[in-house]
């Protein structure tokens, strides 16, 4: 895989023009019968959203749907040597003509892009869908005008829930614990509870729990199971602290350079791919697992954990933290324009107006 990553970056670095980078062929190929091949940087590798949907669409479905006229290669960004927080910059420059940007990562530099997934805002998938639908036109405009990127799809990753090494009674019991986080707004949420936010790469989550440097970890239930968190934790608290949104987009010039029929095909098929990825993520967010004599619990599965569901009091506290801590701190980082952005697009859905910018 390292060899594949090196070849990808070598290809990008040595491209002699946008058309060659975009299509993996000479510009003259577009005028001939030669098959055009797109180069795609996808989302997180190894998760169901990529393995079952994103990769098969580009490597197989595009060829089938186009009658063999178009093909594509795809590599997940975390295996391609592409820094996730720089994805939009690379798309804007044309180094990555088509790429999937995790909004939680790029929001460190561009906080306005993370508006739809603030920690504590979306307690369930229906709410998340409403928020994303309301914010999508503004997101598309931001990406087009500020980042030279045509928004083609918004993907969803599973709910970010809480694994803890010791028993946990509810949200308030996170006070005083060292908790792994992966975004600025998750840090805001944890600190508002009286916890200690520890920004930790996903690859180090289990070792952090095992060594005692963290007591709990916020991450996806299925991904947490995959890396072995049930082996080092006792409790799974199922309140979604946040989710994982990703924007799939194209460099604006690369998009315009595509043959018209290919643009039409992609625009037609992207909503179907997006819907499949959302459905997969919603299934992966369900923490219910059967565990009985016919299907006994096994070490390393979610069934071995004590599941704690959020109480009405937890939900009220979640919303209060969003309104009084997470949202104000996001506005402070993001600026006056984000107050307007929030009130125009998201406040009508969640029923919370932005505080004054100071």
C-alpha positions in Angstrom: 0.0 0.0 0.0 2.9 2.4 0.7 4.1 1.8 -2.9 0.6 2.7 -4.1 0.7 5.8 -2.1 4.1 6.9 -3.5 2.9 6.2 -7.0 -0.2 8.3 -6.5 1.7 11.3 -5.2 4.4 10.9 -7.8 1.6 10.9 -10.4 0.1 14.1 -9.0 3.5 15.8 -8.6 4.6 15.0 -12.1 1.4 15.8 -14.0 2.1 18.2 -16.9 -1.3 19.9 -16.9 -4.7 19.6 -15.4 -6.1 17.5 -18.2 -3.4 14.9 -17.8 -3.9 14.8 -14.0 -7.7 14.7 -14.3 -8.0 11.9 -16.9 -4.7 10.0 -16.6 -4.3 10.5 -20.3 -3.0 13.1 -22.8 -5.4 16.0 -23.7 -5.6 14.6 -27.1 -7.2 11.4 -25.7 -10.4 13.4 -25.0 -10.7 13.8 -28.8 -10.2 10.1 -29.6 -11.8 6.9 -28.7 -9.3 6.2 -25.9 -10.9 5.4 -22.6 -10.7 8.2 -20.1 -9.7 7.3 -16.6 -10.5 9.6 -13.6 -8.3 9.8 -10.5 -10.2 9.9 -7.2 -9.1 10.4 -3.7 -11.8 8.9 -1.5 -12.8 8.9 2.1 -11.5 6.8 5.0 -10.3 3.4 3.9 -11.5 0.2 5.6 -14.9 1.5 6.7 -18.1 0.2 5.2 -18.9 3.5 3.5 -15.7 3.2 1.4 -15.4 -0.5 1.0 -19.1 -1.2 0.1 -20.0 1.9 -1.8 -17.4 4.5 -2.7 -14.8 2.2 -4.1 -17.1 -0.1 -6.0 -18.9 2.9 -7.6 -15.7 4.4 -9.1 -13.9 1.2 -9.9 -16.9 -0.8 -11.3 -20.2 1.0 -11.6 -18.8 4.0 -13.5 -17.5 1.7 -16.2 -20.7 -0.2 -16.4 -22.9 2.9 -16.5 -20.9 4.5 -19.2 -20.7 1.5 -21.4 -17.0 1.3 -20.9 -16.3 4.8 -22.1 -15.0 6.0 -18.6 -13.1 4.4 -15.8 -11.7 5.6 -12.5 -9.0 4.7 -10.0 -9.7 5.5 -6.3 -7.5 5.5 -3.2 -8.6 6.5 0.3 -7.0 9.7 1.5 -5.6 8.0 4.7 -3.7 5.5 2.5 -2.6 7.9 -0.2 -0.3 10.2 1.7 -2.8 13.0 1.4 -3.2 15.1 4.6 -6.9 15.2 5.4 -6.8 18.8 6.7 -5.2 19.9 3.4 -7.7 18.2 1.1 -9.6 21.3 0.0 -6.4 23.2 -0.7 -5.2 20.3 -2.8 -8.5 20.2 -4.7 -8.4 24.0 -5.3 -4.9 23.7 -6.7 -5.8 20.8 -8.9 -3.3 18.5 -7.3 -6.3 16.4 -6.3 -8.9 16.9 -9.1 -11.6 14.8 -7.3 -11.5 14.3 -3.6 -13.4 13.5 -0.4 -12.8 16.1 2.4 -13.7 15.2 6.0 -15.4 18.3 7.2 -14.2 17.8 10.8 -10.6 17.9 9.6 -10.8 20.9 7.2 -13.0 22.8 9.7 -9.8 23.3 11.8 -8.7 25.8 9.2 -12.2 26.7 7.8 -14.6 26.4 10.8 -17.6 27.6 8.7 -17.5 24.3 6.8 -18.2 22.3 10.1 -21.4 24.2 10.9 -23.7 21.2 10.3 -21.9 18.8 12.7 -21.2 20.8 15.9 -20.8 18.5 18.9 -24.1 18.0 20.7 -26.2 19.3 17.9 -27.6 16.3 16.1 -28.9 13.6 18.5 -30.2 11.3 15.8 -30.0 10.7 12.0 -33.3 12.5 11.2 -32.1 15.7 12.8 -28.8 15.4 11.0 -30.5 14.9 7.7 -32.6 18.1 8.2 -29.6 20.1 9.2 -27.5 18.9 6.2 -30.3 19.5 3.8 -30.7 23.1 5.1 -27.0 23.8 5.1 -26.2 22.2 1.7 -26.8 25.2 -0.5 -24.6 27.4 1.7 -21.9 24.6 1.8 -21.9 24.3 -2.0 -21.6 28.1 -2.3 -18.7 28.3 0.2 -16.8 25.5 -1.5 -17.3 27.0 -5.0 -16.5 30.6 -4.2 -13.8 30.2 -1.5 -12.2 26.9 -2.5 -12.7 26.5 -6.2 -14.5 23.2 -5.6 -17.7 21.9 -7.1 -19.7 20.1 -4.4 -21.0 16.8 -5.8 -22.0 14.8 -2.6 -22.2 15.0 1.2 -21.3 11.7 2.8 -22.0 10.6 6.4 -20.0 8.5 8.7 -21.5 6.7 11.8 -22.4 8.3 15.1 -19.4 9.3 17.4 -20.3 7.6 20.7 -18.3 7.2 23.9 -16.3 4.1 25.0 -15.1 4.2 28.7 -12.7 2.1 30.6 -14.8 2.2 33.7 -18.6 2.3 34.4 -20.5 5.4 33.3 -23.9 6.4 34.6 -24.6 9.2 32.1 -23.3 12.4 30.5 -22.5 14.2 33.7 -20.3 11.3 34.9 -17.8 12.3 32.2 -16.6 15.2 34.4 -13.0 14.7 35.5 -12.2 12.0 32.9 -9.6 12.3 30.2 -11.5 11.8 27.0 -10.2 11.2 23.5 -11.6 13.7 21.0 -11.1 14.3 17.3 -12.4 17.9 16.7 -12.5 21.3 18.2 -16.2 21.2 18.9 -15.8 17.8 20.6 -13.2 19.4 22.8 -15.6 22.3 23.6 -18.3 19.8 24.5 -16.0 17.7 26.8 -14.6 20.8 28.6 -18.1 22.1 29.2 -18.8 18.8 31.1 -15.7 19.3 33.2 -13.7 16.6 31.4 -10.3 16.8 29.9 -10.2 16.8 26.1 -7.3 14.8 24.6 -6.8 15.2 20.9 -5.7 11.7 19.7 -5.3 10.1 16.3 -7.6 7.2 15.7 -4.7 4.8 15.4 -3.7 5.6 19.0 -7.1 5.3 20.6 -6.7 1.8 22.0 -3.2 2.4 23.2 -4.3 5.5 25.0 -7.0 3.7 26.9 -4.7 0.8 27.6 -1.9 3.0 29.0 -4.3 5.1 31.1 -3.5 8.3 29.3 -7.2 8.5 28.4 -10.2 7.2 30.3 -12.7 7.3 27.5 -12.8 7.7 23.7 -15.3 9.4 21.4 -15.4 7.5 18.1 -17.7 5.4 16.0 -19.2 2.2 17.5 -18.2 -0.1 14.6 -14.8 1.5 14.0 -14.1 1.3 17.7 -15.0 -2.4 17.7 -12.8 -2.9 14.7 -9.7 -1.6 16.4 -10.4 -3.4 19.6 -11.9 -0.9 22.0 -14.2 -3.5 23.6 -11.1 -5.3 24.8 -10.0 -2.3 26.9 -13.3 -0.7 27.9 -16.4 -1.7 29.9 -19.0 0.9 28.9 -20.5 2.2 25.7 -22.5 5.4 26.1 -24.7 5.7 23.0 -25.5 9.5 22.8 -24.1 10.7 19.5 -21.7 13.5 20.5 -21.3 14.3 16.8 -21.2 12.4 13.5 -18.7 12.5 10.6 -19.6 14.4 7.5 -17.5 14.5 4.3 -17.8 16.5 1.2 -17.0 15.0 -2.2 -16.0 17.6 -4.7 -14.2 18.4 -7.9 -11.7 21.1 -8.8 -13.8 23.6 -10.7 -11.5 23.6 -13.8 -11.3 19.8 -13.7 -15.0 19.5 -13.6 -15.5 21.9 -16.6 -12.9 19.9 -18.5 -14.9 16.7 -18.3 -17.0 15.6 -21.3 -20.5 16.8 -20.9 -22.0 13.3 -20.9 -19.7 12.3 -18.1 -20.7 15.3 -16.0 -24.3 14.4 -16.6 -23.7 10.8 -15.6 -21.9 11.8 -12.4 -24.6 14.4 -11.4 -27.3 11.7 -11.9 -25.5 9.0 -10.0 -24.1 11.0 -7.0 -27.4 11.2 -5.1 -27.7 7.4 -5.3 -24.2 6.9 -4.0 -24.8 9.5 -1.3 -28.0 7.8 -0.2 -26.4 4.4 0.0 -23.5 5.7 2.1 -26.0 7.5 4.5 -28.0 4.3 4.9 -24.9 2.3 5.6 -23.8 4.8 8.2 -27.2 4.8 9.9 -27.0 1.0 10.2 -23.5 1.2 11.6 -24.7 3.8 14.1 -27.1 1.3 15.7 -25.5 -0.2 18.7 -28.1 -2.9 19.3 -26.6 -6.3 19.1 -28.2 -9.7 19.7 -26.4 -11.7 22.4 -27.9 -15.0 23.5 -27.2 -18.7 23.6 -27.6 -19.1 19.9 -25.3 -16.1 19.2 -23.1 -15.8 22.3 -21.0 -12.7 23.1 -17.4 -12.9 22.0 -14.4 -11.1 23.3 -13.9 -7.9 21.3 -17.5 -7.3 20.3 -19.9 -4.6 21.4 -22.0 -7.2 23.2 -19.4 -7.5 25.9 -19.9 -3.8 26.9 -22.5 -2.4 29.3 -24.6 -0.1 27.1 -25.8 3.1 28.7 -28.4 5.1 26.8 -28.9 8.8 27.3 -31.7 9.9 29.7 -34.0 12.8 29.1 -31.8 14.7 31.5 -28.8 13.9 29.3 -30.6 15.2 26.3 -31.4 18.4 28.0 -27.8 18.8 29.1 -26.6 18.1 25.6 -28.7 20.9 24.2 -27.8 23.3 26.9 -24.1 22.7 26.3 -24.6 23.2 22.6 -26.3 26.5 23.2 -24.2 27.9 26.0 -20.7 26.6 25.2 -20.2 24.8 21.8 -22.0 27.3 19.6 -20.6 30.5 21.2 -17.0 29.1 21.0 -17.5 28.0 17.3 -18.8 31.6 16.5 -15.8 33.1 18.3 -13.4 31.0 16.2 -15.4 31.4 13.0 -16.3 35.1 13.0 -19.2 37.4 12.4 -20.0 35.8 9.0 -20.7 32.5 10.7 -23.3 34.1 13.0 -25.2 35.1 9.9 -24.5 31.8 8.3 -25.9 29.9 11.3 -29.0 32.1 11.7 -29.9 31.9 8.0 -29.4 28.2 7.5 -29.3 26.1 10.7 -31.1 28.1 13.4 -34.5 27.5 11.8 -33.9 23.7 12.0 -32.4 23.4 15.5 -34.3 26.3 17.1 -31.2 28.0 18.6 -30.0 31.4 17.4 -26.4 32.3 17.3 -25.1 34.4 20.2 -23.6 37.9 19.4 -20.1 37.8 18.0 -17.6 39.3 20.4 
